[in-house]
Amino acid sequence: MKPGSHLLTTSHDLHRRRRKPLEPFFSRHGVSRLWPVIAETTEKFASRLESLKGTGSVIRFDHACSAFSGDIIGRICWQDEDGFLDDPDFAPEWYVKASTMALPLTAAAKQERFNDSKADFAGSQGPVTLFKHILSSDMPESELSDERLAKEAQLLLGGGTASTARTIGYISYYILSKPEIRARLERELQEPMASYPANVPSLAALERLPYLQALIKEGLRDSTVYEDPSDFNPDRWLGQIHPNMIRNFVPFSRGSRNCLGMNLAYAEISIVLAVLYRPGGPQFELYKTDESDITHVHDFLLPLPKLDTKGVRILVR
């Protein structure tokens, strides 16, 4: 039996056994339990931007988005407090850390389990992290090798960071470049975000905001199967929607091998757009960034723009 992540497991039965312990964390109920972590990290992201107020700083917004999503998946996996958002430059080489940290963090979790009995480890104080849950599950020891768990960790850290961050940056470009979109979003967010951060809206409340959710769907859709596919048009998701649009909306795939983290991705994207673009939120604008910097032209598993892009850059006012 070859060690590896659940995603790259070809056997259907083995894939199911490897994925099953992960599913409670990424189910809709699981994400609702993670909401405080997601909300806390979002507030930290906004605070980082607000701390630059008046400096005229230019930052790589795509790097900042990766730091945000990377911190969330890191906390879910290990309650890792060494956050990317703490890096002055938003950890542009986050993927190096994600690759190198997987094995030692996995080994540390296994050592903690070795020091305790399985029952004591499962019931020990502190948050139940994803890898603590896996190590306390009924998976056979052959599935808990350092090598296999490290590959699982690399997958979760990479997938949980890059895809969500890319989507946030992509949607943000259009919010920042089209005043009418930003103004309309601000109007919708005025009431639910009026007392933020003292009162953080629930995920369910954000899901009831039609224009916010239309923006997210437009940022996730496959550009080849819709009318005027090159236009960023959130209105296509409002009002009467043709069934073909729903049938062709499969950004996370379907079936037993659909994206494990889709509920988490929706939650992260919903709250970060609501916090950053609420009335009175951080003030920033695009800096020397045009549509070619975010248009999908390469498929490297993750859709990416031109290779010489300088990313989504923003000027913090």
N, C-alpha and C positions, 0 to 999 in steps of 0.2 A: 504494500500500500504506500503510494508516494505521498510525502508531506506536501501540503500546499494550502492555499486559501480556498474557501468554499466556491468563489466565483470561477476559478480555473479547474474545478473538479469536474471531470467528464461523466463519471458514473452518476446516474440519476439518484440512486439510493444513497450513495456516499455524500453527494451534494446535499441531499435533504437532511442527513444526520449532522453534517457540519454546519448547516445554516440554522437548524432549529434552535440551538441555544442563543443565537444572536437575535432572533426575531422579537422576543419580548421587549428589548430595548428600543426597537425601531418601529414597533406597531404604533397605531394612533394613541392607544392608551399609554404606551411606554413614553412616547414623545410628550404627552401631557404631563407626565411625572418629571420629565426633564425640563419643563418650561422655566422653572426658576434659574437653572443654569444658563439656558439660552437667553433669558431676559437680562441676567446679570452681565453676561459677556457682551450683549448688545449695548448696554449702558456704558460699559467700559470702552467699547469702540467709539461711541459718540463722544465720550469724554476726551478720548485721545485727540479727536478732531477739534473739539472745542478748545482744548488746551493750546492749540496753534493759532487761535483767534488773534488777529492783529499783527501776526508775524509775516504775512505774505508768503507763507511756505508753499512750495510746490511739492506734492507727494504723488507717488504711484498709487492710485486708488485701487488698482487691481491687486497690488501687494497687500494693501490694508485689508481688502476683502478676504484674501487668503489667510492673513493673520487671524481675522475674526472667525472664519469657519474652522480653521485649524485648531484654534483654542477650544472651540466647543467639542469637536470630536476627541481631542486630547483629554479633556476633562471627563468625557463619557467613558473613554477606554480605561484611564488610569487615575483620574482626578489629578492630572498633571497641572501643577501650579506655575511651572516655568513657561509662561505664555509668550506666544509670538507677538501679541499686542504690546508687550513690554519692551520690545526691541525698538530703538529710536527710528529705524528705517522700516519697520513692519516686517522684519525677517524675510527679505526677498529670496533667500535660499532655504525657505522652510522645508522644501522637499528633501534636502540633505539631512536635516535633523529627523524628519519623518522616517527616512530610511535607516539612519544609524541608531535611533533611539528605540526602535521596535524590539530588538533582541535583548538589550539590557533591562528594559522595563518589564518585558515578559519574564525574563529570568528572575527579576526581583519579586514579581508577584508569585512566581512558583516557589521561591525560597520562603516567602511568608507562609504559603500554604504548607510547605514541608515542616516548618517550625511548629505549626499548629496541627491539631487533628482536623480532618475535613469539616466536621461539624462545627468546631470552634472557629475555623476560618470563615465559614459561611455566615456564622452568627456574630462575628467580631464587629466592634463598633466602627463607625465611619460609613461613608456612602458606599452603596453597592455598585462598583464599577463594572463595566462590561467584561473585562478579563477576570475579575474576581468571580463574577457569575459563571463564566465558562469553566474556570478551575474548580468551582463548587458543583458543577453539573454532573450528570451521570455519563459523560463522555468517557470512553475507554482511555486508559493511559497512553495507548498508541497514538491517540489523536491530540495528546497534550505535550508533544515534544517541543523543545525550544524552537527548532527549525520551523515546524508547522505553524505554531502560534505566532512566530515572528512574521511569517508571510501573511498570515491573517491580519496582523496588526498593520503591516505596510499597506495592504489593500484598504483597510478601513481608514487609515490616516490620509492616504493619498486620495482615495475616492471621496471621502468626507470633507476634504478641503478644496480640491481643485474645481470640481464640477459646480458646487454651490457658489464658490467665489466668482467663477467665470460668469454665472448667470446674474449675480448681483451687479457686477461691473457692466455687463451688457445692457441690462434694463436701466441702470443708472445713467448710462450715456444718453439715452433717449429722454429721460426725465430732465437731465441737465441741458440738453441741446434744444429741447422743444418747450418753450415757456408755457404754452397752453396745456401741455401734459402736467407739468409741475404745478401749475395753478389749480388745475382740476383735482389733482391728488391732494394738495394742501387743503382744499375745501372739504374733501371727504374725510380727511384726518382731523379736522379742527375739533370736532366734538369728542371722538374716542380717545384722542391724545391730549385733551385739554389739561389734565392734571398729571401728565407724565413728568418726571419718573416716580412721583409719590404713588400714583396708581398706574399699574401696568395692565393694559387690556389683555384679556385672555386670548388664546389662539382662536377659539370659537368666535370671539367678537371680531377679530381681524378677518376671519374667513367670511364674515357676513358683509364685508365692504366690497361692493361690486367692482368699483374701478381699480382698487388695489389688486384684486384677484385677476381682473382682466389684464392688467400690466404683467402679472406673473405668467399667465398663460401665454401671452404674446411673446414673452421672453423665452419661453420653453418650447414653442411649437417648431415643427419641422417646416422650414421655409418653402418647400417645394410643392406642397399640396393645397395651398390656399390661394384665393383670389388676390392678385397684386402681392405676390409673396415677398417681394423685396421691400415693401412698405411696413414700417412698424406702426401698426394700427390696433390699439387695444379695443377700440369700439367694435371690432368684429366679434368680440366675445360678449357683447352686451345686447340685450333685446332678444329677438328671435334668432336662434342659432341653428344652422342646418345640421342635421344628424351626421353628415359626412365629416364635419369639423370635429365632432366628438370622437367619431370612429378613428380618425387619423391623428388624434392627439395622443401620442404614446411616447412622451419624452423619457419615461422610466421603464419602457418595455412592459410586457404583461406575462402572466403565467407564473410558474414556479420559480423562474429565474429573473423575475423583474427586479428592479433596483431595490436592494434592501433598505436604503436610506431615504426613500422618497418622502416619507412623512416628515422626517427630520429636515430635509431640504426645504419643503414647503413652509415649515414653521420658521426656519432661519430667515428665509427670504421675506416672508410676510412681516416679521417684526423689525428686521433691519431697515426695510424700505419705509415702514411706518415711523420709526424713530428718526432716521436721518432726514426725511423729507416732510416731517410734521411742521406746522407753523411754529416758528421760534426755534427750530432745530439748528444744527451746525450750518454755518454759512460758507459755502464753497461753490466754485464754478469750474468748468472745464478749462484746461490749459493746453493749448497746442495739441488738441486731440480732435480727430475727425472720424467720420464713419468707417473709413478704411482700417482704423485701429481696432475696430471691434467686429467687422464683418467676417463671417465664417468663410474661409477659403481653404482650410486644411482639415483633414480628419485624422487626428492622431489619437483615436479612441475618444478624445475630447475635441470638440470642434474649436479650432483656433484661427486667429486672423493672420495676416501677412507676417512672414518671419522677421521682417525688420521693423515691426511696430515698436513704438516706445511705450506702449500700454496706455491705459486710461489715466491721464494725469489731471490732477485738480489743483486749483489755487485756493487756499483757505484764506478767507477775508477776515 
